[in-house]
C-alpha cells in the first residue's frame, strides 16, 4: 500500500498518531488495527516524545468497527481475529508510556468511542456525537465499552449509551465526564496540542510513573504496572550496572544499595 492507514509523526515533544481512512470515516478493519499497533510502537520508542495525540483524518474521528469487515467473518474468526485482536491493540494504546489525548473533531461511536476511551484524555468539538449504538444492530460493545468505559465513567452513563441508545453531544458528555474539554468546531487539535504541551512541561519520568499508578488504582493494570515501576526504579540505581558488569566479567557483584 502506497500510503499508510495510520501514521506517526513527531513534533517536538508531541507525537501525533493519525487514522487515515477518511472515505470510511476512519472505520477500523484488520489492516487499520495492524497499522495502529505499528504506529503506537513507533510512538512508544520515539525519543523525546512526552505526549501522544490520536486524531482522525477528515470529518470523523472514528466510526468504529467496519461492519463490512467483521460482518462476513465466521464466529471463530470474529472472536479471535476481531474481538481479541482489537482488545490487544486498544490495550496497547491504554498502556502507552506517554499520556495520550484523543482529538475528537468528528463523531466517536461504537469502537470509535472505545478507542477514545483508551486514551487518558478526550478533547471534543461541540458538534461531536458519542455513543455505543452496537445493540441496535444486534451486537455488543466488544473492545472494552462495557469494561474500561464503566471503570472510567460509571456504569449508569454506559447503560444509557449501550442499553438505552443515548447519543451524547459533547457538552453533555463533558458534564458526565466522558470528555475532558469541549471546544468550538475546528479547534480540537489546537486545544489538544495546547493541553499536551502543558503536560510535556512536567517531569517526564514522574508523569509516566503517575500514569502507571493511576492505571493500577483504576484496575487497568496491576501485575505488569507493578513490575514496570519496580524495574524502572532498579534501572536508575548503580546496582543494575554493577550486576551486569559482574555477569560479563564472571565476578561476584559488589552491590552498594545506591
C-alpha positions, -999 to +999 in steps of 0.1 A: +000+000+000+015+033-011+001+053+019-001+040+054-035+037+070-022+050+103+008+073+106+030+086+134+049+119+133+069+137+159+066+175+165+090+184+193+077+167+225+043+159+209+037+127+190+008+126+166-009+093+155-034+099+127-060+075+114-061+079+076-092+063+062-114+093+057-135+078+030-148+054+056-148+079+085-117+061+098-137+029+104-115+001+118-107-031+099-079-056+105-054-037+083-063-005+102-058-023+136-024-036+124-013-001+113-025+014+145-005-011+165+026-003+145+022+034+149+018+030+187+050+010+188+067+039+170+053+064+195+065+043+224+100+043+212+102+079+199+129+097+217+118+129+234+080+123+228+062+131+261+026+132+250+008+115+221-023+129+203-046+105+185-067+120+157-087+110+127-083+124+092-113+141+075-147+146+091-148+118+116-126+107+144-135+070+141-168+054+131-159+023+150-156-012+136-161-015+098-193-036+096-184-049+062-151-061+076-165-081+105-199-089+092-186-116+068-164-133+094-171-168+108-180-170+145-145-182+153-127-155+133-150-129+148-140-139+183-102-143+177-093-121+148-117-093+155-126-090+192-094-104+208-071-086+184-090-054+188-086-057+226-048-062+221-045-031+201-067-010+224-048-022+254-016-012+237-030+023+234-041+024+270-007+012+282+014+035+262+040+050+285+032+086+275-001+104+284-025+103+254-051+127+242-079+117+218-087+146+194-124+144+187-130+167+157-156+142+144-181+117+159-168+088+181-193+060+180-191+023+190-155+012+186-145+048+179-156+058+213-139+027+228-107+039+211-111+074+226-118+058+260-084+040+258-067+074+258-061+093+290-079+125+279-105+134+253-109+169+237-141+172+217-156+198+194-191+209+204-209+192+175-193+158+181-216+129+190-206+100+212-223+067+219-224+029+219-251+020+193-240-016+188-272-032+203-292-015+176-277-039+150-277-069+174-241-069+187-225-056+219-195-033+226-166-056+221-135-035+227-140-027+264-170-005+260-186-023+289-154-026+309-129+002+306-157+027+299-176+017+330-144+020+351-138+055+338-173+070+335-195+048+357-220+021+349-251+043+346-236+065+319-226+034+299-260+019+304-276+050+289-255+046+258-252+008+254-287-002+266-308+030+261-292+040+229-284+075+241-261+095+218-244+122+237-234+156+223-201+169+235-214+193+262-235+166+278-205+142+276-184+168+293-209+171+322-208+133+326-170+131+325-169+113+291-148+141+276-124+164+294-127+195+273-152+209+247-140+233+221-156+251+191-156+234+157-122+233+141-103+239+173-099+204+188-064+197+176-052+232+186-067+228+221-054+192+225-020+203+214-020+231+240-031+206+266-003+182+255+024+210+257+014+218+292+017+181+302+050+178+284+065+206+306+061+183+337+088+158+348+086+130+322+096+101+345+072+113+372+044+117+347+049+082+333+050+068+368+019+087+379+001+074+348+010+038+358-001+043+394-034+057+383-039+027+360-033+004+389-058+022+411-083+022+382-079-015+376-064-010+342-032-028+352-017-044+383+010-070+378+025-055+347+024-020+361+039-031+394+068-048+377+073-018+353+075+006+382+099-016+402+121-024+372+123+013+363+134+021+398+161-005+398+173+007+364+181+041+379+203+026+406+240+016+404+231-020+414+220-027+378+253-016+363+273-034+389+253-066+384+256-065+346+293-058+348+298-087+372+279-110+349+301-100+320+334-104+339+322-135+358+330-117+391+310-115+423+290-083+423+297-057+450+262-042+454+260-008+473+223-002+475+226+032+458 
